[in-house]
């Protein structure tokens, strides 16, 4: 025999249901108001609660949420009753944590549901050694706290989801996330890693973002890398490839190391988008710390997915699909943008225009797949030799272009010879497994004063490249 708490503001409904439940051998305690039911349930948890969905004052939905939030009644089955089976009520019942949803015309189904619920093994939390006596006043206070917490959580969740609207850059998205997180919690550092499907010709696809106090920057990065499993970049790697993006300001709390960080995965459906971690500013993570990081982990997958889609769209629009280098349009645009932002960092400037020698013969005799492999190999050589400040692109066909910033003609001539030699010494593996050797003719042009134009430079480089072709190929000529 199970003890059932029956809650309904209608005396006739309580009487009818009470009779049927007692006929099934249950002990039934009838209550007219949800506040009284909560007081009874929290002081002496029943085997099940059956409550009307809509009642004056505290509704059955609110009662269900309250019982689910309290440790003493978190596992007590709650069956919500309603006069009509409308979809909205069923939706709210499910999201309130109800075990079952039954209409008042389905009394036989109600007794069957209760029979199944009360006959199955139950797990109850152990009683508190110092149980708190709950009064009706306590119930209203606890319900108010629960509703306030739910409002807070829904507001935070909405703010995190809204980051999708600013998902054009991951750096901006993370900055906005830090602004939100630091408004509601104090932490030593907040960190995020993002995973992306490897794109062609991209080696490092995991990125690390950290927000911390300026005085803790180095320590926070070490701790975040260790917690999230992101190794420091090797010395040979370019500084901008997979390295940490760190925001250091006093919104984060300056605190000594206390406890390990809270670490949670970030997912979009079944797809992993990364991980998020929060290092508490106090000894031991608080309940609020854990709630905040859990909410961010639950809602951040969508904004990260949107940012990934935006980044991929931009990559496709600016990248040559075969080689992974910039395409012609993106090359010119980025140089013009960099010049507008800071002309002094680019000047003096030099351009190299390269043409792979006898490339038509490769396509005609070995096939276009072999030609593609050679172009990809040359692109790899150029990428490996370029500095962070340089621009490398496929100009079209078998032609490539390199823009050497802050490089006068003398230095550019040395760089051009190194490039020519590296292309000639490289071994290009063809689809059939054979090796192929290739050379390139290089045209060089430089601007020695601040009044330079990229199109004029490229025009001179083109003429110099054709001069290299006519003078025997596999050489560098200067315009």
C-alpha positions in Angstrom: 0.0 0.0 0.0 1.4 3.4 -1.1 0.8 6.8 0.6 -0.6 9.1 -2.1 -0.8 12.9 -1.6 -3.9 14.1 -3.6 -4.1 17.8 -4.4 -7.1 19.5 -6.0 -9.0 22.6 -5.2 -12.3 20.9 -6.2 -13.8 18.9 -3.2 -15.9 16.7 -5.6 -12.9 15.8 -7.7 -10.9 15.0 -4.6 -13.7 12.8 -3.3 -14.1 10.9 -6.6 -10.4 10.3 -7.1 -9.8 9.5 -3.4 -12.4 6.7 -3.5 -10.9 5.1 -6.6 -7.4 5.3 -5.2 -8.4 3.8 -1.9 -10.2 1.0 -3.7 -6.8 0.1 -5.1 -5.4 -0.1 -1.6 -3.6 3.2 -1.4 -3.5 5.4 1.6 -4.7 8.8 0.4 -4.2 12.2 2.0 -6.4 14.9 0.4 -5.3 18.5 0.3 -7.1 21.5 -1.3 -4.2 23.9 -1.7 -0.8 23.4 -3.2 1.0 25.3 -0.4 -0.4 22.9 2.2 0.6 19.9 -0.1 4.2 21.2 -0.3 4.4 21.6 3.4 3.2 18.0 4.0 5.4 16.6 1.2 8.6 18.3 2.3 8.1 17.3 6.0 7.1 13.7 5.2 7.6 12.7 1.6 4.8 10.5 0.2 5.3 7.6 -2.3 3.6 9.8 -5.0 1.8 13.1 -5.5 -1.2 13.5 -7.7 -2.1 17.2 -8.3 -4.4 19.2 -10.4 -2.6 21.2 -13.1 -4.3 24.6 -12.6 -5.3 25.8 -9.2 -5.7 29.2 -7.5 -2.5 30.5 -5.8 0.2 28.0 -6.4 -0.5 25.9 -9.5 0.3 22.2 -9.9 3.1 23.1 -12.2 4.7 25.3 -9.6 4.3 22.6 -7.0 5.9 20.1 -9.3 8.9 22.4 -9.9 9.2 23.0 -6.1 9.2 19.3 -5.3 11.7 18.6 -8.0 14.1 21.3 -6.7 14.0 20.1 -3.0 16.4 17.2 -2.1 13.7 15.5 0.1 11.2 15.2 -2.7 13.4 15.3 -5.8 12.6 11.6 -6.6 9.0 11.5 -5.6 6.8 10.8 -8.6 4.4 13.6 -9.5 1.4 13.0 -11.7 -0.3 16.1 -13.1 -4.1 16.0 -13.7 -6.0 18.3 -16.1 -9.6 18.6 -17.2 -8.6 18.8 -20.9 -5.8 17.3 -22.9 -4.3 20.4 -24.6 -0.8 20.4 -26.0 0.4 23.5 -24.2 -0.5 21.9 -20.8 1.3 18.7 -21.7 4.3 20.7 -22.8 4.5 22.6 -19.5 4.0 19.4 -17.5 6.9 17.7 -19.2 9.2 20.7 -18.7 8.1 21.0 -15.0 9.5 17.6 -14.4 6.2 15.7 -14.1 6.4 11.9 -14.1 3.1 11.5 -15.9 0.3 13.7 -17.3 -3.2 12.3 -17.1 -6.7 13.8 -17.9 -9.3 13.6 -15.2 -11.5 11.4 -17.5 -8.8 8.7 -17.5 -9.2 7.5 -13.9 -8.4 3.9 -14.8 -5.2 5.0 -16.5 -4.3 7.1 -13.4 -4.6 4.1 -11.2 -2.5 2.0 -13.5 0.2 4.7 -13.7 0.3 4.9 -9.9 0.4 1.2 -9.6 3.5 1.1 -11.8 5.2 4.0 -10.0 4.6 2.8 -6.5 5.5 -0.8 -7.2 8.9 -0.1 -8.8 12.0 0.2 -6.7 12.5 3.7 -5.3 15.6 5.6 -4.4 15.3 8.2 -1.7 18.0 10.5 -0.4 19.0 9.7 3.2 17.1 11.7 5.8 18.9 14.7 7.1 20.3 14.3 10.6 18.8 17.7 11.4 15.6 17.9 9.4 14.2 21.4 8.9 10.5 21.8 9.7 8.8 23.3 6.7 5.9 25.7 7.3 3.5 27.2 4.8 5.5 30.4 5.0 8.6 28.5 4.2 6.9 27.0 1.1 6.1 30.4 -0.3 9.6 31.6 0.3 11.1 28.6 -1.3 8.8 28.9 -4.3 9.8 32.5 -4.7 13.5 31.6 -4.6 12.9 28.8 -7.2 11.0 31.2 -9.5 13.7 33.8 -9.2 16.4 31.2 -10.0 14.4 30.0 -13.0 14.1 33.6 -14.2 17.8 34.2 -13.7 18.7 31.0 -15.6 16.4 31.7 -18.5 17.8 35.2 -18.7 21.4 34.0 -18.7 20.5 31.3 -21.2 18.9 33.8 -23.5 21.9 36.1 -23.3 24.3 33.3 -24.2 22.1 32.2 -27.1 22.0 35.8 -28.3 25.8 35.6 -28.8 24.9 33.9 -32.1 24.0 37.4 -33.5 27.6 38.5 -32.9 29.2 35.3 -34.2 31.2 36.8 -37.0 34.5 36.5 -35.0 35.3 34.0 -32.3 37.3 36.6 -30.5 34.3 39.0 -30.3 32.0 36.1 -29.2 34.4 35.2 -26.4 34.8 38.8 -25.3 31.0 39.2 -25.1 30.8 35.9 -23.1 33.4 37.2 -20.7 31.4 40.4 -20.2 28.3 38.4 -19.4 30.1 35.9 -17.1 32.0 38.5 -15.1 28.8 40.5 -14.5 27.3 37.6 -12.5 30.2 35.7 -11.1 33.7 36.2 -9.8 36.4 33.8 -11.1 40.1 33.4 -11.3 39.9 32.6 -15.0 37.4 31.5 -17.7 38.6 29.5 -20.6 37.1 28.0 -23.8 38.5 25.6 -26.4 36.8 25.3 -29.8 36.9 22.3 -32.0 36.4 22.5 -35.8 36.5 19.9 -38.5 39.9 20.1 -40.1 39.8 22.2 -43.3 42.1 21.4 -46.2 45.7 22.6 -45.6 44.9 23.6 -42.0 47.0 21.8 -39.4 45.8 23.3 -36.1 42.0 23.4 -35.5 41.8 23.7 -31.7 41.8 27.2 -30.4 42.1 28.4 -26.8 40.5 31.5 -25.3 41.2 32.7 -21.8 39.9 35.6 -19.7 41.9 36.4 -16.5 43.3 39.1 -14.3 46.4 40.9 -15.8 48.6 39.8 -12.9 47.6 36.2 -13.4 48.0 36.0 -17.2 50.9 33.5 -17.4 49.7 31.3 -14.5 46.1 31.2 -15.9 47.3 30.2 -19.3 49.3 27.3 -17.8 46.4 26.2 -15.7 43.9 26.5 -18.6 46.1 24.5 -20.9 46.6 21.8 -18.4 42.9 21.6 -17.5 41.7 21.6 -21.2 44.5 19.5 -22.5 45.9 22.1 -24.9 49.7 21.8 -25.3 51.8 24.9 -25.7 52.7 25.7 -29.3 56.0 24.2 -30.5 58.8 26.6 -31.3 58.6 25.9 -35.0 54.9 26.7 -35.2 53.8 30.1 -36.4 52.6 32.4 -33.6 49.1 32.7 -35.0 48.4 29.0 -35.5 46.3 27.6 -32.7 47.9 29.9 -30.0 45.9 31.3 -27.1 43.7 34.3 -27.4 43.9 36.0 -23.9 41.8 38.8 -22.5 43.4 40.2 -19.4 41.5 42.8 -17.4 40.4 43.4 -13.9 36.9 42.0 -14.4 38.4 38.7 -13.5 39.3 38.3 -9.8 43.0 38.4 -8.6 43.1 35.3 -6.4 45.6 32.6 -5.5 45.1 29.1 -6.8 42.4 27.4 -4.8 40.8 24.3 -6.3 40.7 22.6 -9.7 38.5 24.3 -12.3 35.0 23.2 -13.3 35.2 21.6 -16.8 32.3 20.8 -19.0 31.9 19.8 -22.7 30.1 22.2 -25.2 28.0 20.4 -27.8 25.7 21.3 -30.6 23.4 18.3 -30.8 25.7 15.3 -31.1 28.6 17.4 -32.4 31.4 18.4 -30.0 32.1 22.1 -30.3 34.8 22.3 -27.5 35.1 22.6 -23.8 34.6 25.4 -21.2 36.3 25.7 -17.9 36.0 28.1 -14.9 38.5 28.4 -12.1 36.8 29.6 -8.9 38.1 32.6 -7.1 37.5 31.0 -3.7 38.4 27.7 -2.1 35.8 25.4 -3.6 33.4 26.1 -6.4 30.1 27.6 -5.1 26.7 26.5 -6.2 26.4 29.7 -8.3 29.7 28.9 -10.0 28.5 25.5 -11.0 25.1 26.8 -12.2 26.8 29.5 -14.3 29.2 27.2 -16.1 26.5 24.5 -16.7 24.2 27.1 -18.3 27.0 28.4 -20.5 28.0 24.9 -21.5 24.4 24.0 -22.4 23.7 27.1 -24.5 27.1 27.9 -26.1 27.0 25.2 -28.7 24.7 27.2 -31.0 26.7 30.4 -31.0 29.9 28.4 -31.6 28.3 26.5 -34.4 27.2 29.8 -36.0 30.7 31.2 -35.6 32.1 28.1 -37.3 29.7 28.5 -40.2 30.6 32.1 -40.7 34.3 31.4 -40.5 33.9 28.6 -43.1 31.9 30.8 -45.4 34.6 33.4 -45.2 37.3 30.9 -45.8 35.6 29.5 -48.8 35.1 33.0 -50.2 38.7 34.0 -49.7 40.6 30.7 -50.3 41.7 28.8 -53.3 40.1 25.4 -52.9 43.0 23.4 -54.4 45.9 24.9 -52.5 44.4 26.4 -49.4 46.1 29.7 -50.1 44.4 33.1 -50.5 42.7 33.6 -53.8 43.5 36.5 -56.1 40.7 38.8 -54.9 41.3 38.1 -51.2 45.0 38.7 -51.6 44.5 42.2 -53.0 41.8 43.0 -50.4 43.9 42.0 -47.4 46.9 44.0 -48.6 44.7 47.1 -49.1 43.1 46.6 -45.7 46.4 46.2 -44.0 47.7 49.3 -45.8 44.7 51.4 -44.7 45.2 50.2 -41.1 48.9 50.8 -40.8 50.9 51.8 -43.8 54.2 52.1 -41.8 54.2 48.4 -40.9 54.1 47.4 -44.6 56.7 49.8 -46.0 59.1 49.1 -47.7 57.2 46.4 -49.6 58.1 43.8 -52.3 56.1 41.4 -54.4 57.2 38.1 -55.9 55.2 36.6 -58.8 56.1 32.9 -59.6 55.2 30.7 -62.5 55.8 26.9 -62.3 58.0 26.1 -65.3 56.8 23.7 -68.0 53.6 23.1 -66.1 51.5 22.4 -69.2 53.8 19.5 -70.0 53.0 18.0 -66.6 49.3 18.1 -67.2 49.6 16.8 -70.8 51.9 13.9 -70.0 51.2 13.0 -66.4 47.5 14.1 -66.1 45.7 16.9 -64.3 45.8 15.0 -60.9 49.6 15.1 -61.1 49.5 18.8 -62.0 47.2 19.4 -59.0 49.7 17.6 -56.7 52.6 19.8 -58.0 50.6 23.0 -57.3 49.7 21.8 -53.8 53.3 21.0 -53.2 54.5 24.4 -54.3 51.8 26.1 -52.2 53.1 24.1 -49.2 56.7 25.3 -49.8 55.5 28.9 -50.0 53.4 28.6 -46.8 56.2 27.1 -44.9 58.7 29.8 -45.9 56.3 32.8 -45.4 56.5 34.9 -42.3 53.4 35.8 -40.3 53.4 39.3 -41.8 53.6 38.1 -45.4 50.7 37.4 -47.8 50.7 34.3 -50.1 48.2 33.5 -52.7 47.5 31.5 -55.8 47.3 34.1 -58.5 45.8 31.8 -61.1 46.6 28.6 -63.0 50.3 27.8 -62.2 51.1 31.3 -60.9 51.6 32.2 -57.3 52.2 35.6 -55.6 54.0 36.5 -52.4 53.9 40.0 -50.8 56.9 40.6 -48.5 56.1 43.3 -46.0 58.7 45.6 -44.5 61.2 44.2 -47.0 63.3 46.3 -49.4 64.7 45.1 -52.7 68.0 43.7 -51.3 66.2 41.5 -48.7 63.5 40.5 -51.2 66.1 39.3 -53.6 67.6 37.0 -51.0 64.1 35.8 -50.0 63.2 35.2 -53.7 66.4 33.1 -54.2 65.5 31.0 -51.2 62.0 30.4 -52.5 63.3 29.5 -56.0 65.8 27.1 -54.5 63.2 25.5 -52.1 60.8 24.8 -55.0 63.6 23.3 -57.0 64.8 21.1 -54.2 61.4 19.8 -53.1 60.1 16.4 -54.1 56.4 16.4 -55.2 54.7 13.0 -54.7 52.2 12.3 -57.5 49.0 10.3 -57.1 50.7 7.2 -58.6 53.4 7.4 -55.9 56.2 8.7 -58.2 58.3 11.7 -57.4 58.4 14.8 -59.5 60.7 17.7 -59.5 59.7 21.3 -60.5 61.2 24.7 -60.9 59.7 28.2 -61.0 60.5 31.5 -62.6 60.3 34.4 -60.2 59.7 38.1 -60.9 60.5 40.7 -58.2 59.4 44.3 -57.7 59.8 46.6 -54.7 58.5 50.0 -53.6 61.2 52.1 -51.9 58.8 55.0 -50.9 55.5 55.3 -49.2 53.7 56.1 -52.5 53.2 52.6 -53.7 50.3 50.8 -55.4 49.8 47.1 -55.2 48.5 46.8 -58.7 51.6 48.7 -60.1 53.9 46.5 -58.1 52.2 43.3 -59.4 52.4 44.7 -62.9 56.2 45.1 -62.6 56.6 41.7 -61.0 54.7 40.2 -63.9 57.1 41.7 -66.5 60.1 40.5 -64.4 58.6 37.0 -64.3 58.3 36.8 -68.0 61.9 38.1 -68.3 62.9 35.2 -66.1 61.1 32.8 -68.4 62.8 34.2 -71.5 66.2 34.1 -69.9 66.2 30.3 -69.2 63.6 29.7 -66.4 64.3 28.7 -62.8 65.7 32.1 -62.0 64.8 35.4 -60.3 64.6 38.7 -62.3 64.0 42.1 -60.8 61.9 44.8 -62.4 
